[in-house]
Amino acid sequence: GGRGLQADNNINFIACEFTGNTTSSFDMDNSLLMVGCVFHNEPSSVVIFGSLGVVCGCLAYNNGNGINFSCNGGNAVIIGNTIDGDGQAASIGFQVSGSSNIISAALNNIFYDLNVGVNFNNAGVEKIISKGYNLFFSNTTDYDVLSLDVTDVAGTSDPFTDSAGRDYTLKVGSEALDAGLDAGNI
């Protein structure tokens, strides 16, 4: 019930699961590190964080209308996440809001079945310092302000073995296979 966690600074989450919170999984101010976490069955925003957020290797699916990850500070890093919007009308994979926000890196993410993959609609500065190798499948809009990078893939079909059954391994023949940036180059 309510918000799963609210905190101020220097919080690290590794391999945690968040489910069923009615407000958002968590809301924090600064210095977030989140690696390998799973977010599902959240009826509202999944993650809201301020500056210096790093979200890496996380999975978000079956969350309610609204955003999956939101940065309202600066210098976010999002790498290697899979975000399934489950076709919900207002779903957004990653949102940046505020007047001076910059995404330091957006690499190797899969945005699937979302209304908007990456949303800069409320930001004063629409800038990603390093972006690419993001995979966009079945979204209404991939980037709402920016254009696709030449290394991004705008796929035409479900890239997963069984997304409905929550098997997010890449299926044989998927356009996403070998389309990411090698981890040694990140």
DOTIDREN-697132 format. One record per residue (C-alpha): x, y, z; residue in one letter. Coordinates in steps of 0.05 Angstrom, whole numbers, padded with zeros to 5 digits, m for minus. Each point is the difference from the previous one (the first is absolute). Layout:
# DOTIDREN-697132
@xx = X | yy = Y | zz = Z | code = A
...
***
This chain:
# DOTIDREN-697132
@xx = 00000 | yy = 00000 | zz = 00000 | code = G
@xx = 00020 | yy = 00073 | zz = m00008 | code = G
@xx = 00071 | yy = 00015 | zz = m00021 | code = R
@xx = 00050 | yy = m00057 | zz = 00006 | code = G
@xx = 00056 | yy = 00045 | zz = 00022 | code = L
@xx = 00016 | yy = 00074 | zz = 00007 | code = Q
@xx = 00071 | yy = 00022 | zz = 00014 | code = A
@xx = 00048 | yy = 00058 | zz = m00008 | code = D
@xx = 00070 | yy = m00020 | zz = m00021 | code = N
@xx = 00049 | yy = m00056 | zz = m00017 | code = N
@xx = m00046 | yy = m00059 | zz = m00007 | code = I
@xx = 00022 | yy = m00064 | zz = m00036 | code = N
@xx = m00047 | yy = m00055 | zz = m00023 | code = F
@xx = 00026 | yy = m00065 | zz = m00028 | code = I
@xx = m00046 | yy = m00057 | zz = m00023 | code = A
@xx = m00061 | yy = 00027 | zz = 00036 | code = C
@xx = m00073 | yy = m00012 | zz = m00018 | code = E
@xx = m00054 | yy = 00053 | zz = 00005 | code = F
@xx = m00073 | yy = m00017 | zz = m00008 | code = T
@xx = m00069 | yy = 00025 | zz = 00020 | code = G
@xx = 00018 | yy = 00069 | zz = 00026 | code = N
@xx = m00058 | yy = 00048 | zz = m00011 | code = T
@xx = 00038 | yy = 00065 | zz = m00008 | code = T
@xx = 00068 | yy = m00018 | zz = m00029 | code = S
@xx = 00053 | yy = m00051 | zz = 00015 | code = S
@xx = 00044 | yy = 00053 | zz = 00028 | code = F
@xx = 00016 | yy = 00074 | zz = m00002 | code = D
@xx = 00068 | yy = 00026 | zz = 00018 | code = M
@xx = 00042 | yy = 00062 | zz = m00008 | code = D
@xx = 00072 | yy = m00014 | zz = m00019 | code = N
@xx = 00053 | yy = m00053 | zz = m00014 | code = S
@xx = m00041 | yy = m00060 | zz = m00018 | code = L
@xx = 00032 | yy = m00065 | zz = m00025 | code = L
@xx = m00048 | yy = m00054 | zz = m00023 | code = M
@xx = 00026 | yy = m00064 | zz = m00031 | code = V
@xx = m00040 | yy = m00061 | zz = m00020 | code = G
@xx = m00066 | yy = 00019 | zz = 00032 | code = C
@xx = m00070 | yy = m00021 | zz = m00022 | code = V
@xx = m00062 | yy = 00044 | zz = 00002 | code = F
@xx = m00069 | yy = m00029 | zz = m00014 | code = H
@xx = m00073 | yy = 00010 | zz = 00017 | code = N
@xx = 00012 | yy = 00071 | zz = 00022 | code = E
@xx = m00062 | yy = 00042 | zz = m00016 | code = P
@xx = 00037 | yy = 00066 | zz = m00002 | code = S
@xx = 00070 | yy = 00027 | zz = m00016 | code = S
@xx = 00052 | yy = m00052 | zz = 00013 | code = V
@xx = 00063 | yy = 00040 | zz = 00017 | code = V
@xx = 00008 | yy = 00074 | zz = 00012 | code = I
@xx = 00070 | yy = 00026 | zz = 00015 | code = F
@xx = 00038 | yy = 00065 | zz = 00002 | code = G
@xx = 00071 | yy = 00011 | zz = m00025 | code = S
@xx = 00055 | yy = m00051 | zz = m00009 | code = L
@xx = m00044 | yy = m00060 | zz = m00013 | code = G
@xx = 00028 | yy = m00064 | zz = m00030 | code = V
@xx = m00050 | yy = m00053 | zz = m00022 | code = V
@xx = 00033 | yy = m00061 | zz = m00030 | code = C
@xx = m00025 | yy = m00069 | zz = m00019 | code = G
@xx = m00070 | yy = 00009 | zz = 00027 | code = C
@xx = m00066 | yy = m00029 | zz = m00024 | code = L
@xx = m00067 | yy = 00037 | zz = 00004 | code = A
@xx = m00065 | yy = m00030 | zz = m00024 | code = Y
@xx = m00075 | yy = 00000 | zz = 00014 | code = N
@xx = 00001 | yy = 00067 | zz = 00033 | code = N
@xx = m00058 | yy = 00049 | zz = m00002 | code = G
@xx = m00009 | yy = 00060 | zz = m00043 | code = N
@xx = 00055 | yy = 00051 | zz = 00006 | code = G
@xx = 00074 | yy = m00006 | zz = 00001 | code = I
@xx = 00047 | yy = m00057 | zz = 00016 | code = N
@xx = 00062 | yy = 00042 | zz = 00017 | code = F
@xx = 00001 | yy = 00075 | zz = 00012 | code = S
@xx = 00059 | yy = 00046 | zz = 00011 | code = C
@xx = m00017 | yy = 00069 | zz = 00027 | code = N
@xx = 00072 | yy = 00019 | zz = 00015 | code = G
@xx = 00061 | yy = m00004 | zz = m00045 | code = G
@xx = 00052 | yy = m00049 | zz = m00027 | code = N
@xx = m00040 | yy = m00064 | zz = m00004 | code = A
@xx = 00033 | yy = m00063 | zz = m00028 | code = V
@xx = m00046 | yy = m00055 | zz = m00027 | code = I
@xx = 00035 | yy = m00061 | zz = m00028 | code = I
@xx = m00024 | yy = m00070 | zz = m00018 | code = G
@xx = m00072 | yy = 00004 | zz = 00025 | code = N
@xx = m00062 | yy = m00034 | zz = m00028 | code = T
@xx = m00065 | yy = 00039 | zz = 00006 | code = I
@xx = m00065 | yy = m00032 | zz = m00022 | code = D
@xx = m00059 | yy = 00049 | zz = 00000 | code = G
@xx = m00051 | yy = m00056 | zz = m00012 | code = D
@xx = m00035 | yy = 00045 | zz = m00050 | code = G
@xx = m00028 | yy = 00047 | zz = 00054 | code = Q
@xx = m00023 | yy = 00066 | zz = m00030 | code = A
@xx = 00042 | yy = 00047 | zz = 00043 | code = A
@xx = 00062 | yy = m00043 | zz = 00011 | code = S
@xx = 00068 | yy = 00033 | zz = m00007 | code = I
@xx = 00065 | yy = m00038 | zz = 00005 | code = G
@xx = 00046 | yy = 00055 | zz = 00025 | code = F
@xx = m00019 | yy = 00072 | zz = 00014 | code = Q
@xx = 00043 | yy = 00061 | zz = 00013 | code = V
@xx = m00032 | yy = 00061 | zz = 00032 | code = S
@xx = 00026 | yy = 00065 | zz = 00029 | code = G
@xx = 00037 | yy = 00059 | zz = m00029 | code = S
@xx = 00072 | yy = m00024 | zz = m00006 | code = S
@xx = 00000 | yy = m00075 | zz = m00008 | code = N
@xx = 00049 | yy = m00039 | zz = m00039 | code = I
@xx = 00004 | yy = m00075 | zz = m00010 | code = I
@xx = 00074 | yy = m00017 | zz = 00002 | code = S
@xx = m00011 | yy = m00067 | zz = m00034 | code = A
@xx = m00058 | yy = m00039 | zz = m00029 | code = A
@xx = 00028 | yy = m00063 | zz = m00030 | code = L
@xx = m00023 | yy = m00072 | zz = m00013 | code = N
@xx = m00071 | yy = 00009 | zz = 00026 | code = N
@xx = m00061 | yy = m00036 | zz = m00028 | code = I
@xx = m00064 | yy = 00041 | zz = m00002 | code = F
@xx = m00059 | yy = m00044 | zz = m00018 | code = Y
@xx = m00074 | yy = 00013 | zz = m00009 | code = D
@xx = 00000 | yy = 00070 | zz = 00030 | code = L
@xx = m00036 | yy = 00063 | zz = m00017 | code = N
@xx = 00067 | yy = 00037 | zz = 00002 | code = V
@xx = 00068 | yy = m00032 | zz = 00008 | code = G
@xx = 00041 | yy = 00060 | zz = 00023 | code = V
@xx = m00037 | yy = 00064 | zz = 00020 | code = N
@xx = 00032 | yy = 00068 | zz = 00005 | code = F
@xx = m00065 | yy = 00038 | zz = m00005 | code = N
@xx = 00007 | yy = 00038 | zz = 00065 | code = N
@xx = 00075 | yy = 00012 | zz = m00002 | code = A
@xx = 00032 | yy = 00067 | zz = m00013 | code = G
@xx = 00062 | yy = m00032 | zz = m00031 | code = V
@xx = m00012 | yy = m00060 | zz = m00045 | code = E
@xx = 00068 | yy = m00032 | zz = m00001 | code = K
@xx = 00030 | yy = m00069 | zz = 00004 | code = I
@xx = 00076 | yy = 00002 | zz = 00001 | code = I
@xx = 00009 | yy = m00072 | zz = m00021 | code = S
@xx = m00059 | yy = m00038 | zz = m00031 | code = K
@xx = m00006 | yy = m00058 | zz = m00046 | code = G
@xx = m00010 | yy = m00074 | zz = m00007 | code = Y
@xx = m00069 | yy = 00008 | zz = 00031 | code = N
@xx = m00053 | yy = m00046 | zz = m00028 | code = L
@xx = m00071 | yy = 00025 | zz = m00012 | code = F
@xx = m00055 | yy = m00049 | zz = m00015 | code = F
@xx = m00075 | yy = 00013 | zz = m00008 | code = S
@xx = 00000 | yy = 00069 | zz = 00032 | code = N
@xx = m00046 | yy = 00056 | zz = m00023 | code = T
@xx = 00060 | yy = 00048 | zz = 00005 | code = T
@xx = 00072 | yy = m00020 | zz = 00012 | code = D
@xx = 00032 | yy = 00067 | zz = 00019 | code = Y
@xx = m00051 | yy = 00056 | zz = 00008 | code = D
@xx = 00050 | yy = 00057 | zz = m00014 | code = V
@xx = 00065 | yy = m00031 | zz = m00024 | code = L
@xx = 00010 | yy = m00043 | zz = m00061 | code = S
@xx = 00025 | yy = m00071 | zz = m00001 | code = L
@xx = 00075 | yy = m00009 | zz = 00001 | code = D
@xx = 00029 | yy = m00036 | zz = m00060 | code = V
@xx = 00017 | yy = m00058 | zz = 00045 | code = T
@xx = m00071 | yy = m00005 | zz = 00030 | code = D
@xx = m00046 | yy = m00055 | zz = m00026 | code = V
@xx = m00073 | yy = 00015 | zz = m00014 | code = A
@xx = m00028 | yy = m00070 | zz = m00003 | code = G
@xx = m00063 | yy = m00024 | zz = m00032 | code = T
@xx = m00020 | yy = m00059 | zz = 00044 | code = S
@xx = 00003 | yy = m00026 | zz = 00071 | code = D
@xx = 00074 | yy = m00016 | zz = 00012 | code = P
@xx = m00012 | yy = m00046 | zz = 00060 | code = F
@xx = m00010 | yy = m00075 | zz = 00005 | code = T
@xx = m00066 | yy = 00009 | zz = 00038 | code = D
@xx = m00013 | yy = 00070 | zz = 00027 | code = S
@xx = m00071 | yy = m00018 | zz = 00021 | code = A
@xx = 00029 | yy = m00057 | zz = 00041 | code = G
@xx = 00056 | yy = 00047 | zz = 00026 | code = R
@xx = 00056 | yy = m00036 | zz = m00036 | code = D
@xx = 00042 | yy = 00059 | zz = m00023 | code = Y
@xx = 00056 | yy = m00040 | zz = m00032 | code = T
@xx = 00009 | yy = 00020 | zz = m00073 | code = L
@xx = m00033 | yy = m00048 | zz = m00048 | code = K
@xx = 00035 | yy = m00032 | zz = m00059 | code = V
@xx = m00002 | yy = 00049 | zz = m00059 | code = G
@xx = m00013 | yy = 00061 | zz = 00043 | code = S
@xx = 00026 | yy = 00066 | zz = m00027 | code = E
@xx = 00028 | yy = 00013 | zz = 00069 | code = A
@xx = 00050 | yy = m00057 | zz = m00003 | code = L
@xx = 00071 | yy = 00027 | zz = 00000 | code = D
@xx = m00027 | yy = 00071 | zz = m00009 | code = A
@xx = 00027 | yy = 00027 | zz = 00065 | code = G
@xx = 00067 | yy = 00032 | zz = 00015 | code = L
@xx = 00050 | yy = m00050 | zz = 00028 | code = D
@xx = 00005 | yy = 00008 | zz = 00075 | code = A
@xx = 00075 | yy = 00011 | zz = m00005 | code = G
@xx = m00013 | yy = 00063 | zz = m00041 | code = N
@xx = m00048 | yy = 00033 | zz = 00050 | code = I
***
